[in-house]
């Protein structure tokens, strides 16, 4: 299975250790999302925009660890989406309403 990460799980960030045994498939822009900031980490919701992140091939154990880190399903919701280059993947999001009070990350890159 695949996952798209856009914040602290990316290479060079503090939580990337959870993906160190996973295969990086690529880094790219993803359409259909807007990024906002909680200060120390980003959050995205489905909307008109683009965000930058990394695609990984992961196993069930890694997905469980990422769910724990992201507080799924209580904080972030893990949803499935599809990209023409990478196919089906998981991404952690919140709703637009949950992000209204947060600052937008200009340019969609954390």
C-alpha positions, 0 to 999 in steps of 0.5 A, spaced: 500 500 500 502 507 498 502 513 503 503 520 501 506 524 507 507 532 507 510 534 513 514 531 519 514 524 516 518 527 510 525 525 509 529 530 513 524 531 518 523 528 525 518 523 524 521 520 518 524 514 522 517 511 522 518 510 514 525 509 514 524 501 512 519 503 507 520 504 499 520 512 497 516 512 490 517 519 489 516 526 491 511 530 487 506 535 487 499 533 489 492 537 486 486 537 490 488 539 497 490 546 501 495 546 507 495 550 513 499 550 519 499 548 527 505 551 528 510 545 529 506 541 523 502 542 517 495 539 516 491 539 509 484 538 507 481 537 500 480 543 496 482 547 490 490 547 491 496 543 491 501 541 496 508 538 496 510 531 499 513 524 498 509 517 496 512 511 500 510 504 499 509 501 506 506 495 510 501 494 515 505 495 521 508 502 518 501 504 517 499 502 524 505 506 527 503 512 522 496 512 524 498 512 532 502 518 530 497 522 526 492 520 531 487 517 526 481 517 527 480 522 532 485 528 530 487 526 523 482 522 518 486 517 514 482 517 507 484 514 500 485 517 494 488 516 487 494 519 483 495 518 476 502 517 477 502 513 483 495 510 483 491 509 490 494 511 496 492 514 503 493 521 506 491 524 513 487 530 512 482 534 516 476 538 514 476 545 512 472 547 518 477 544 522 482 548 519 479 555 518 482 558 524 489 556 522 494 560 517 495 557 510 501 555 508 503 559 502 505 555 496 503 548 499 510 546 501 512 544 508 
